[in-house]
Amino acid sequence: QVQLVETGGGLVQPGGSLRLSCTASKSIFSIGVMAWYRQAPGNERELVASITRRGIINYAASVKDRFTISGDNAKNTVYLQMNSLKPEDTAVYYCRGVDGPRSSWGQGTQVTVSS
C-alpha cells in the first residue's frame, strides 16, 4: 500500500497563497488517481481536486480558478497550489491515492486562513 506524506500547510492571510505537497512512496504515475481532500471542524471531508494518471483533472466548484493540482512523477509528488485563499478554505488538507480497490490517505496538514 502506498504511503503518502503531506507538507506545506500553515497560517496565511486572506488573499495569500500556499503550496501543499504530497509525496508518495512509489511512482504517482502508477497510482490511478491522486486527490486532495479537506475537512473543516464540524464538516465532512470533501474532495478539493483530483488528477488521474492520464492527466484528467477535476476541481470542486468552490476552488476552481483559485487552486491548481499538478504532479511531478520524477519526485513522486503531487502539488496543490492555492491562491486567493479565503477564511472558508481553513481546514485540514489530506492527500489520497486510489488505485483500483486500494485507497491510501496521508496524515493531513493544517491550513489556516486568517488575518
C-alpha positions, -999 to +999 in steps of 0.1 A: +000+000+000+014+034-009+025+058+019+016+094+015+031+124+033+017+159+031+037+191+038+033+228+032+004+238+054+004+268+077-011+302+085-017+327+057-037+359+054-068+362+032-058+366-004-025+349+002-011+317-013+002+283-002+015+252-020+009+218-005+030+188-014+021+151-012+050+128-016+042+091-023+063+061-016+061+050-052+056+065-086+025+086-088+021+075-124+014+040-111-014+052-090-048+056-107-060+088-091-043+113-068-065+137-049-067+164-023-095+165+003-101+188+032-121+187+064-131+217+084-142+214+120-178+201+122-178+194+085-175+162+064-143+156+044-148+169+009-130+165-024-110+195-034-092+184-066-081+152-083-058+141-111-057+108-129-026+091-143-039+101-177-039+138-166-076+143-162-082+170-136-113+179-116-119+206-091-146+214-066-166+244-077-156+263-046-119+262-055-120+263-093-099+291-108-081+295-074-064+261-069-043+241-092-034+204-089-003+191-106+021+162-104+059+156-107+065+119-113+102+123-110+097+134-074+067+111-067+049+142-056+015+158-062+010+195-055-019+217-047-012+254-054-037+275-036-042+312-045-066+339-034-072+320-001-103+327+019-111+321+055-135+294+045-106+274+030-094+268+065-092+231+071-070+200+074-060+190+039-054+154+031-038+136+002-054+104-011-042+078-036-067+055-052-056+025-073-085+002-081-098-012-048-069+002-028-070+036-011-044+054+010-045+086+030-019+109+043-018+122+078-031+157+068-017+192+070-034+222+086-042+253+065-055+283+084-065+314+065-069+343+090-059+379+094 
